[in-house]
Amino acid sequence: MEALTWECIALGKRNSATDYVRARRSLTAATRDMADAFKRVDVLLLPTTADLPVATGRIDGRTAAFDLARWDQDSYGYAPYTEIFNVAGQPAISLPLAQSRSGLPIGVQLAAPLGEDARLLAIAAWFERELPWAGRLSSLRERFSSRGGA
Protein backbone atom coordinates (compact mmCIF):
# COMPACT_ATOMS: atom_id res chain seq x y z
CA MET A 1 0.00 0.00 0.00
CA GLU A 2 1.03 3.59 -0.49
CA ALA A 3 2.53 5.62 2.34
CA LEU A 4 -0.55 7.85 2.36
CA THR A 5 -2.81 4.83 2.95
CA TRP A 6 -0.64 3.63 5.84
CA GLU A 7 -0.71 7.10 7.39
CA CYS A 8 -4.51 7.23 7.12
CA ILE A 9 -4.75 3.85 8.84
CA ALA A 10 -2.47 5.08 11.65
CA LEU A 11 -4.46 8.30 11.96
CA GLY A 12 -7.70 6.34 12.20
CA LYS A 13 -6.27 4.19 15.00
CA ARG A 14 -5.41 7.32 16.98
CA ASN A 15 -9.02 8.55 16.91
CA SER A 16 -11.93 7.44 19.05
CA ALA A 17 -15.45 6.49 18.07
CA THR A 18 -16.53 9.90 19.38
CA ASP A 19 -14.03 11.57 17.02
CA TYR A 20 -15.48 9.53 14.17
CA VAL A 21 -19.08 10.51 14.98
CA ARG A 22 -18.06 14.16 15.29
CA ALA A 23 -16.34 14.01 11.89
CA ARG A 24 -19.37 12.31 10.29
CA ARG A 25 -21.62 15.04 11.68
CA SER A 26 -19.35 17.68 10.16
CA LEU A 27 -19.51 15.92 6.80
CA THR A 28 -23.31 15.72 7.04
CA ALA A 29 -23.47 19.44 7.85
CA ALA A 30 -21.26 20.23 4.84
CA THR A 31 -23.49 18.11 2.61
CA ARG A 32 -26.60 19.88 3.92
CA ASP A 33 -25.01 23.33 3.46
CA MET A 34 -23.98 22.52 -0.10
CA ALA A 35 -27.44 21.16 -0.92
CA ASP A 36 -28.96 24.41 0.39
CA ALA A 37 -26.54 26.53 -1.64
CA PHE A 38 -27.35 24.56 -4.80
CA LYS A 39 -31.03 25.37 -4.49
CA ARG A 40 -30.10 28.69 -6.10
CA VAL A 41 -27.84 27.42 -8.91
CA ASP A 42 -28.11 24.81 -11.65
CA VAL A 43 -24.39 24.24 -12.22
CA LEU A 44 -21.31 25.77 -10.66
CA LEU A 45 -18.30 26.52 -12.87
CA LEU A 46 -14.88 26.88 -11.26
CA PRO A 47 -11.23 25.93 -11.78
CA THR A 48 -10.21 22.36 -11.12
CA THR A 49 -6.82 23.31 -9.71
CA ALA A 50 -5.09 26.44 -8.45
CA ASP A 51 -2.15 26.00 -10.81
CA LEU A 52 -0.98 24.16 -13.91
CA PRO A 53 -0.38 20.40 -13.63
CA VAL A 54 2.55 19.52 -11.39
CA ALA A 55 5.27 17.08 -12.36
CA THR A 56 4.48 13.45 -11.64
CA GLY A 57 5.69 12.54 -8.16
CA ARG A 58 5.92 16.13 -6.88
CA ILE A 59 3.02 15.57 -4.50
CA ASP A 60 4.36 12.41 -2.87
CA GLY A 61 1.90 9.97 -1.35
CA ARG A 62 3.75 6.78 -2.17
CA THR A 63 7.35 6.74 -1.05
CA ALA A 64 9.15 6.47 2.30
CA ALA A 65 9.80 10.23 2.08
CA PHE A 66 6.06 10.81 2.54
CA ASP A 67 5.06 13.42 5.13
CA LEU A 68 1.33 13.89 5.83
CA ALA A 69 1.59 17.58 6.76
CA ARG A 70 3.49 18.37 3.56
CA TRP A 71 1.13 16.21 1.50
CA ASP A 72 -1.88 18.07 2.97
CA GLN A 73 -0.31 21.44 2.18
CA ASP A 74 0.79 20.46 -1.33
CA SER A 75 -2.30 18.56 -2.45
CA TYR A 76 -4.94 20.83 -0.96
CA GLY A 77 -2.98 23.90 -2.05
CA TYR A 78 -2.87 22.54 -5.59
CA ALA A 79 -6.50 21.41 -5.75
CA PRO A 80 -8.49 23.45 -3.21
CA TYR A 81 -11.68 23.51 -5.29
CA THR A 82 -12.43 19.79 -5.51
CA GLU A 83 -12.48 18.49 -1.95
CA ILE A 84 -15.80 20.02 -0.88
CA PHE A 85 -17.64 18.10 -3.60
CA ASN A 86 -15.96 14.85 -2.54
CA VAL A 87 -16.88 15.55 1.08
CA ALA A 88 -20.47 16.51 0.26
CA GLY A 89 -20.91 13.63 -2.20
CA GLN A 90 -21.96 16.02 -4.93
CA PRO A 91 -21.44 15.29 -8.58
CA ALA A 92 -18.54 17.21 -10.06
CA ILE A 93 -16.53 16.74 -13.22
CA SER A 94 -13.27 18.19 -14.50
CA LEU A 95 -12.91 18.84 -18.20
CA PRO A 96 -9.64 19.76 -19.98
CA LEU A 97 -11.17 22.75 -21.78
CA ALA A 98 -8.17 25.06 -21.95
CA GLN A 99 -4.43 24.91 -22.51
CA SER A 100 -1.53 26.88 -21.10
CA ARG A 101 0.95 28.62 -23.39
CA SER A 102 3.23 25.60 -22.97
CA GLY A 103 0.44 23.23 -23.97
CA LEU A 104 -0.47 21.86 -20.55
CA PRO A 105 -4.15 21.14 -19.99
CA ILE A 106 -6.17 23.47 -17.79
CA GLY A 107 -9.14 21.84 -16.12
CA VAL A 108 -12.52 23.45 -15.71
CA GLN A 109 -14.69 21.91 -13.01
CA LEU A 110 -18.46 21.75 -13.10
CA ALA A 111 -20.51 20.81 -10.05
CA ALA A 112 -24.23 20.18 -9.79
CA PRO A 113 -26.78 19.54 -7.05
CA LEU A 114 -26.96 16.14 -5.38
CA GLY A 115 -28.44 13.55 -7.72
CA GLU A 116 -27.84 15.58 -10.86
CA ASP A 117 -25.01 13.45 -12.28
CA ALA A 118 -26.85 13.12 -15.60
CA ARG A 119 -26.91 16.91 -15.95
CA LEU A 120 -23.12 17.05 -15.64
CA LEU A 121 -22.59 14.19 -18.05
CA ALA A 122 -24.85 15.89 -20.61
CA ILE A 123 -22.94 19.16 -20.26
CA ALA A 124 -19.61 17.33 -20.49
CA ALA A 125 -20.75 15.53 -23.65
CA TRP A 126 -21.75 18.86 -25.17
CA PHE A 127 -18.34 20.38 -24.36
CA GLU A 128 -16.55 17.33 -25.76
CA ARG A 129 -18.49 17.68 -29.02
CA GLU A 130 -17.94 21.44 -29.25
CA LEU A 131 -14.35 21.59 -27.95
CA PRO A 132 -12.91 18.11 -28.51
CA TRP A 133 -9.87 17.42 -26.37
CA ALA A 134 -8.85 13.91 -27.40
CA GLY A 135 -6.47 15.17 -30.11
CA ARG A 136 -4.94 17.79 -27.83
CA LEU A 137 -4.34 15.27 -25.07
CA SER A 138 -2.80 12.63 -27.32
CA SER A 139 -0.40 15.20 -28.83
CA LEU A 140 0.47 16.34 -25.30
CA ARG A 141 1.16 12.73 -24.25
CA GLU A 142 3.43 12.27 -27.26
CA ARG A 143 5.29 15.51 -26.56
CA PHE A 144 5.92 14.74 -22.91
CA SER A 145 6.63 11.03 -23.34
CA SER A 146 9.40 11.90 -25.81
CA ARG A 147 10.99 13.97 -23.00
CA GLY A 148 10.69 11.20 -20.45
CA GLY A 149 7.64 12.62 -18.62
CA ALA A 150 6.40 15.96 -17.37
C-alpha positions, 0 to 999 in steps of 0.5 A: 500500500502507499505511504498515504494509505498507511498514514490514514490507517495510523491516523484512524487508529489514533481517533476514538469512536466519538471523534469519528461521529463528530467528523461524520456530523461535520460531513453531514453538515457540509453536505446539507449546506452545499445542498442548500446553496445549490437550491439557487444554482443549476451548475457551478463553474470553477477551476479544477486546480489552483495551478498548472499540472505539477510534475508526476511525483511532486506531491508524494503519497507513495514513497518512504519520504512521505510526510502527511503535513506536507502532503496536505499542504501540497495537495490541498494547495494545488486542488483546493476547489475539488475536496468540498464536492468529494466531502459533500458527495456532490457530482462534479466533473473536470474537463480539460477545456483550456491549454496553457501557453506551454500546452499543458491542460487546464481543467474546468470543473463543473458541479451540480446539485446532489443527484444531478449526475446526468446533468453534468454528463450531458454538459460534459458531452456537449463540451466534448463535441464542441471543444474536442480534447482527445487530439490535444491530449494525445499530442500532449502525451506524445510531446511529454513522453518523448521527453521522459515525462512531465 
